[in-house]
């Protein structure tokens, strides 16, 4: 399944994306520089468009993310350090 990863412009927009995409079982991650990423797996073009629509309707719209990347889903589960770690 393809995975969409959104780089949030701010931690607040990252948390908003994570909450808004809850029906897609998102993953929330931060890197060493404090950048926030929200990833979801999508099974169809329709789901991809739904994710895009949700993102556009958030406060800030297109300004709430700095990048949008679609990739093939990982072949193995993410390590625990890449999960949401309970902090959202």
DSSP file (Angstrom, degrees, kcal/mol; ACC not computed):
  #  RESIDUE AA STRUCTURE BP1 BP2  ACC     N-H-->O    O-->H-N    N-H-->O    O-->H-N    TCO  KAPPA ALPHA  PHI   PSI    X-CA   Y-CA   Z-CA
    1    1 A X              0   0    0      0, 0.0    72,-1.2     0, 0.0    42,-0.2   0.000 360.0 360.0 360.0 137.0    0.0    0.0    0.0
    2    2 A X  E     -AB  42  72A   0     40,-0.7    40,-2.7    70,-0.2     2,-0.4  -0.326 360.0-145.8 -65.0 151.6    1.3    3.5   -0.8
    3    3 A X  E     -AB  41  71A   0     68,-4.2    68,-3.1    38,-0.2     2,-0.5  -0.976   2.7-151.9-121.8 135.1    2.2    5.7    2.1
    4    4 A X  E     -AB  40  70A   0     36,-3.1    36,-2.4    -2,-0.4     2,-0.5  -0.913  10.7-167.1-104.0 128.8    1.7    9.5    2.2
    5    5 A X  E     -AB  39  69A   0     64,-3.2    64,-2.4    -2,-0.5     2,-0.5  -0.976   1.1-165.2-119.1 124.2    4.1   11.4    4.5
    6    6 A X  E     -AB  38  68A   0     32,-3.2    32,-2.5    -2,-0.5     2,-0.7  -0.921  11.7-147.4-108.9 127.5    3.4   15.0    5.2
    7    7 A X  E     -AB  37  67A   0     60,-2.1    59,-3.6    -2,-0.5    60,-1.0  -0.859  24.3-136.6 -92.7 116.4    6.0   17.3    6.7
    8    8 A X  E     -AB  36  65A   0     28,-2.4    28,-0.5    -2,-0.7    57,-0.3  -0.451   5.1-139.3 -75.8 144.1    4.2   19.7    9.0
    9    9 A X  S    S+     0   0    0     55,-2.1     2,-0.3    -2,-0.1    56,-0.1   0.820  87.8   9.8 -69.8 -31.6    5.2   23.4    8.9
   10   10 A X  S  > S-     0   0    0     54,-0.5     4,-2.0     1,-0.1     5,-0.1  -0.941  79.4-108.8-141.8 160.9    4.9   23.7   12.7
   11   11 A X  H  > S+     0   0    0     -2,-0.3     4,-2.3     1,-0.2     5,-0.2   0.879 119.9  55.6 -58.5 -36.1    4.4   21.2   15.6
   12   12 A X  H  > S+     0   0    0      1,-0.2     4,-2.2     2,-0.2    -1,-0.2   0.918 107.8  46.4 -63.5 -43.8    0.9   22.6   15.9
   13   13 A X  H  > S+     0   0    0      1,-0.2     4,-2.5     2,-0.2    -1,-0.2   0.838 109.9  55.9 -69.6 -29.9    0.0   21.8   12.3
   14   14 A X  H  X S+     0   0    0     -4,-2.0     4,-2.4     2,-0.2    -2,-0.2   0.922 109.5  45.2 -63.4 -44.5    1.6   18.3   12.8
   15   15 A X  H  X S+     0   0    0     -4,-2.3     4,-2.4     2,-0.2    -2,-0.2   0.886 112.9  51.4 -67.0 -37.6   -0.7   17.6   15.7
   16   16 A X  H  X S+     0   0    0     -4,-2.2     4,-2.7     2,-0.2    -2,-0.2   0.917 111.1  47.5 -65.3 -42.7   -3.7   19.0   13.8
   17   17 A X  H  X S+     0   0    0     -4,-2.5     4,-2.1     2,-0.2    -2,-0.2   0.928 110.9  52.1 -61.8 -45.4   -2.9   16.7   10.8
   18   18 A X  H  < S+     0   0    0     -4,-2.4     8,-0.3     1,-0.2    -2,-0.2   0.928 113.8  43.1 -57.7 -47.1   -2.5   13.7   13.1
   19   19 A X  H >< S+     0   0    0     -4,-2.4     3,-1.5     1,-0.2    -1,-0.2   0.921 113.8  50.2 -65.7 -44.7   -5.9   14.3   14.7
   20   20 A X  H 3< S+     0   0    0     -4,-2.7     3,-0.4     1,-0.3    -1,-0.2   0.796 112.6  47.8 -66.3 -27.9   -7.7   15.1   11.4
   21   21 A X  T >< S+     0   0    0     -4,-2.1     3,-2.4    -5,-0.2     5,-0.4   0.162  73.9 119.4 -97.8  18.5   -6.3   11.9    9.8
   22   22 A X  G X   +     0   0    0     -3,-1.5     3,-1.7     1,-0.3    -1,-0.2   0.795  66.8  63.0 -57.3 -30.8   -7.2    9.6   12.7
   23   23 A X  G 3  S+     0   0    0     -3,-0.4    -1,-0.3     1,-0.3    -2,-0.1   0.661 101.1  54.0 -69.8 -12.9   -9.4    7.5   10.6
   24   24 A X  G <  S-     0   0    0     -3,-2.4    17,-0.6    27,-0.0    -1,-0.3   0.300 112.8-119.9 -99.3   7.2   -6.3    6.5    8.5
   25   25 A X    <   -     0   0    0     -3,-1.7    16,-0.2    -4,-0.2    -3,-0.2   0.967  42.3-157.1  52.9  63.0   -4.4    5.4   11.6
   26   26 A X        -     0   0    0     -5,-0.4     2,-0.4    -8,-0.3    14,-0.2  -0.168  12.3-136.3 -70.6 161.2   -1.6    7.9   11.2
   27   27 A X  E     -C   39   0A   0     12,-2.4    12,-2.4    56,-0.1     2,-0.4  -0.948  15.1-154.4-113.0 139.7    2.0    7.7   12.5
   28   28 A X  E     +C   38   0A   0     -2,-0.4     2,-0.3    10,-0.2    10,-0.2  -0.961  20.9 165.6-118.0 131.2    3.5   10.8   14.1
   29   29 A X  E     -C   37   0A   0      8,-2.5     8,-3.1    -2,-0.4     2,-0.3  -0.980  20.7-157.9-143.4 153.2    7.3   11.3   14.1
   30   30 A X  E     -C   36   0A   0     -2,-0.3     6,-0.2     6,-0.2     2,-0.1  -0.958  15.1-140.9-126.8 150.9    9.8   14.1   14.7
   31   31 A X    >   -     0   0    0      4,-1.8     3,-1.8    -2,-0.3     6,-0.0  -0.401  39.6 -87.2-100.0-176.4   13.4   14.2   13.5
   32   32 A X  T 3  S+     0   0    0      1,-0.3    -1,-0.0    -2,-0.1    -2,-0.0   0.717 127.5  55.3 -64.3 -21.4   16.5   15.5   15.3
   33   33 A X  T 3  S-     0   0    0      2,-0.1    -1,-0.3     0, 0.0    -3,-0.0   0.410 120.2-106.7 -91.9   1.4   15.8   19.0   14.1
   34   34 A X    <   +     0   0    0     -3,-1.8     2,-0.2     1,-0.3    -2,-0.1   0.525  67.8 150.5  86.7   5.8   12.3   19.1   15.5
   35   35 A X        -     0   0    0      1,-0.0    -4,-1.8   -25,-0.0     2,-0.4  -0.504  38.9-136.5 -71.5 141.4   10.5   18.7   12.2
   36   36 A X  E     -AC   8  30A   0    -28,-0.5   -28,-2.4    -6,-0.2     2,-0.4  -0.826  19.2-171.0-105.2 139.0    7.2   16.9   12.4
   37   37 A X  E     -AC   7  29A   0     -8,-3.1    -8,-2.5    -2,-0.4     2,-0.5  -0.989   8.1-165.8-129.8 136.3    6.0   14.2   10.0
   38   38 A X  E     -AC   6  28A   0    -32,-2.5   -32,-3.2    -2,-0.4     2,-0.4  -0.991  13.4-171.5-121.2 125.8    2.6   12.5    9.8
   39   39 A X  E     +AC   5  27A   0    -12,-2.4   -12,-2.4    -2,-0.5     2,-0.3  -0.937   7.1 176.9-121.6 140.8    2.3    9.4    7.7
   40   40 A X  E     -A    4   0A   0    -36,-2.4   -36,-3.1    -2,-0.4     2,-0.4  -0.991  25.8-128.7-137.6 147.3   -0.7    7.4    6.6
   41   41 A X  E     -A    3   0A   0    -17,-0.6     2,-0.4    -2,-0.3   -38,-0.2  -0.794  24.8-163.7 -91.8 137.7   -1.2    4.3    4.4
   42   42 A X  E     -A    2   0A   0    -40,-2.7   -40,-0.7    -2,-0.4     3,-0.1  -0.970  15.8-164.4-125.0 140.3   -3.7    4.7    1.6
   43   43 A X  S    S+     0   0    0     -2,-0.4     2,-0.3   -42,-0.2    -1,-0.1   0.490  71.3  17.1-101.0  -4.5   -5.3    1.8   -0.3
   44   44 A X  S  > S-     0   0    0      1,-0.1     4,-1.9   -42,-0.1     5,-0.1  -0.974  77.6-103.1-157.9 167.1   -6.7    3.7   -3.3
   45   45 A X  H  > S+     0   0    0     -2,-0.3     4,-2.5     1,-0.2     5,-0.2   0.868 120.4  58.9 -63.1 -36.0   -6.6    6.9   -5.2
   46   46 A X  H  > S+     0   0    0      1,-0.2     4,-2.1     2,-0.2    -1,-0.2   0.929 105.7  47.0 -59.8 -46.1   -9.9    7.8   -3.5
   47   47 A X  H  > S+     0   0    0      1,-0.2     4,-2.4     2,-0.2    -1,-0.2   0.887 110.2  53.8 -63.7 -37.7   -8.2    7.6    0.0
   48   48 A X  H  X S+     0   0    0     -4,-1.9     4,-2.1     1,-0.2    -1,-0.2   0.915 109.8  47.3 -61.8 -41.9   -5.3    9.6   -1.3
   49   49 A X  H  X S+     0   0    0     -4,-2.5     4,-2.5     2,-0.2    -1,-0.2   0.856 109.1  54.5 -67.8 -34.4   -7.7   12.3   -2.4
   50   50 A X  H  X S+     0   0    0     -4,-2.1     4,-2.5     2,-0.2    -2,-0.2   0.916 108.3  49.0 -63.9 -42.4   -9.5   12.2    1.0
   51   51 A X  H  X S+     0   0    0     -4,-2.4     4,-2.4     1,-0.2    -2,-0.2   0.930 112.3  48.4 -61.7 -45.0   -6.2   12.8    2.8
   52   52 A X  H  X S+     0   0    0     -4,-2.1     4,-2.2     1,-0.2    -2,-0.2   0.897 111.1  50.6 -61.8 -41.1   -5.5   15.7    0.5
   53   53 A X  H  X S+     0   0    0     -4,-2.5     4,-1.5     2,-0.2    -2,-0.2   0.910 109.8  49.7 -64.6 -43.0   -9.0   17.1    1.1
   54   54 A X  H  X S+     0   0    0     -4,-2.5     4,-0.7     1,-0.2     3,-0.4   0.936 110.8  50.3 -60.4 -46.8   -8.6   16.8    4.9
   55   55 A X  H >< S+     0   0    0     -4,-2.4     3,-0.9     1,-0.2    -1,-0.2   0.902 108.8  52.0 -59.9 -41.7   -5.2   18.6    4.7
   56   56 A X  H 3< S+     0   0    0     -4,-2.2    -1,-0.2     1,-0.2    -2,-0.2   0.800 107.3  52.9 -66.1 -28.7   -6.7   21.4    2.6
   57   57 A X  H 3< S+     0   0    0     -4,-1.5    -1,-0.2    -3,-0.4    -2,-0.2   0.529  87.4 101.0 -88.1  -5.7   -9.5   22.0    5.1
   58   58 A X  S X< S-     0   0    0     -3,-0.9     3,-2.5    -4,-0.7     2,-0.2  -0.374  94.5 -82.0 -72.0 157.9   -7.3   22.4    8.1
   59   59 A X  T 3  S+     0   0    0      1,-0.3    -1,-0.1    -2,-0.1    -2,-0.1  -0.438 123.9  24.6 -58.0 127.9   -6.5   25.8    9.4
   60   60 A X  T >  S-     0   0    0     -2,-0.2     3,-2.5    -4,-0.1    -1,-0.3   0.144  91.1-157.8  98.4 -18.5   -3.7   27.1    7.2
   61   61 A X  G X  S+     0   0    0     -3,-2.5     3,-2.1     1,-0.3     4,-0.2  -0.157  75.1   2.2  48.5-127.9   -4.6   24.8    4.3
   62   62 A X  G >  S+     0   0    0      1,-0.3     3,-1.1    -6,-0.2    -1,-0.3   0.742 129.3  65.6 -62.5 -23.1   -1.6   24.3    2.0
   63   63 A X  G <  S+     0   0    0     -3,-2.5    -1,-0.3     1,-0.2    -2,-0.2   0.583  84.4  74.7 -75.4  -7.9    0.5   26.4    4.4
   64   64 A X  G <  S+     0   0    0     -3,-2.1   -55,-2.1    -4,-0.2   -54,-0.5   0.621  98.8  45.6 -81.2 -11.4    0.1   23.8    7.1
   65   65 A X  E <   -B    8   0A   0     -3,-1.1   -57,-0.3   -57,-0.3     3,-0.1  -0.924  56.9-162.5-127.7 156.2    2.6   21.4    5.4
   66   66 A X  E    S+     0   0A   0    -59,-3.6     2,-0.3     1,-0.3   -58,-0.2   0.610  79.3  13.3-108.6 -18.8    6.0   21.9    3.8
   67   67 A X  E     -B    7   0A   0    -60,-1.0   -60,-2.1     2,-0.0     2,-0.4  -0.993  53.2-158.3-155.1 156.2    6.1   18.7    1.8
   68   68 A X  E     +B    6   0A   0     -2,-0.3     2,-0.4   -62,-0.2   -62,-0.2  -0.977  20.0 178.7-135.3 115.5    3.9   15.9    0.6
   69   69 A X  E     -B    5   0A   0    -64,-2.4   -64,-3.2    -2,-0.4     2,-0.5  -0.977  14.3-161.4-126.9 132.6    5.5   12.6   -0.4
   70   70 A X  E     +B    4   0A   0     -2,-0.4     2,-0.3   -66,-0.2   -66,-0.2  -0.961  24.4 160.8-111.8 126.0    3.9    9.4   -1.6
   71   71 A X  E     -B    3   0A   0    -68,-3.1   -68,-4.2    -2,-0.5     2,-0.1  -0.875  46.1 -85.3-135.2 167.2    6.0    6.2   -1.3
   72   72 A X  E     -B    2   0A   0     -2,-0.3   -70,-0.2   -70,-0.3     3,-0.1  -0.493  58.4 -98.8 -68.3 146.3    5.5    2.5   -1.3
   73   73 A X        -     0   0    0    -72,-1.2    -1,-0.1    -2,-0.1   -71,-0.1  -0.331  46.9 -92.7 -65.4 149.8    4.8    1.2    2.2
   74   74 A X        -     0   0    0      1,-0.1    -1,-0.1    -3,-0.1     4,-0.1  -0.322  24.9-135.9 -62.8 146.9    7.7   -0.2    4.1
   75   75 A X  S    S+     0   0    0     -3,-0.1     2,-0.3     2,-0.1    -1,-0.1   0.667  90.5  39.2 -79.5 -16.2    8.1   -4.0    3.7
   76   76 A X  S    S-     0   0    0      1,-0.0     3,-0.1     3,-0.0    -2,-0.1  -0.940 101.3 -89.5-128.7 154.9    8.8   -4.3    7.5
   77   77 A X        -     0   0    0     -2,-0.3     2,-0.1     1,-0.1    -2,-0.1  -0.213  49.4-100.3 -59.9 151.8    7.2   -2.6   10.4
   78   78 A X        -     0   0    0      1,-0.1    -1,-0.1    -4,-0.1     5,-0.1  -0.430  41.6-103.6 -69.1 146.7    8.7    0.6   11.6
   79   79 A X    >   -     0   0    0      1,-0.1     3,-2.4    -2,-0.1     4,-0.4  -0.327  34.7-105.1 -66.2 155.8   10.9    0.4   14.6
   80   80 A X  G >  S+     0   0    0      1,-0.3     3,-1.3     2,-0.2     5,-0.3   0.798 119.6  64.7 -54.2 -29.5    9.4    1.7   17.9
   81   81 A X  G 3  S+     0   0    0      1,-0.3    -1,-0.3     3,-0.1    -2,-0.0   0.668  99.9  52.7 -70.2 -13.8   11.5    4.8   17.7
   82   82 A X  G <  S+     0   0    0     -3,-2.4    -1,-0.3   -53,-0.1    -2,-0.2   0.452  93.7  91.7 -97.9  -2.5    9.6    5.8   14.5
   83   83 A X  S <  S-     0   0    0     -3,-1.3   -56,-0.1    -4,-0.4    -4,-0.0  -0.030  99.3 -88.8 -79.0-170.3    6.2    5.5   16.0
   84   84 A X    >   -     0   0    0    -58,-0.1     3,-2.2   -55,-0.1    -1,-0.1   0.640  43.5-148.1 -80.2 -11.4    4.2    8.2   17.7
   85   85 A X  T 3   -     0   0    0      1,-0.3    -1,-0.1    -5,-0.3     3,-0.1   0.654  57.2 -76.5  58.9  13.8    5.8    7.5   21.1
   86   86 A X  T 3  S+     0   0    0      1,-0.2     2,-0.7     2,-0.0    -1,-0.3   0.508 105.8 117.0  76.6   3.6    2.6    8.6   22.7
   87   87 A X    <         0   0    0     -3,-2.2    -1,-0.2     1,-0.2   -59,-0.0  -0.892 360.0 360.0-112.0 110.7    3.4   12.2   22.2
   88   88 A X              0   0    0     -2,-0.7    -1,-0.2    -3,-0.1   -69,-0.1   0.291 360.0 360.0-135.7 360.0    1.0   14.1   20.0
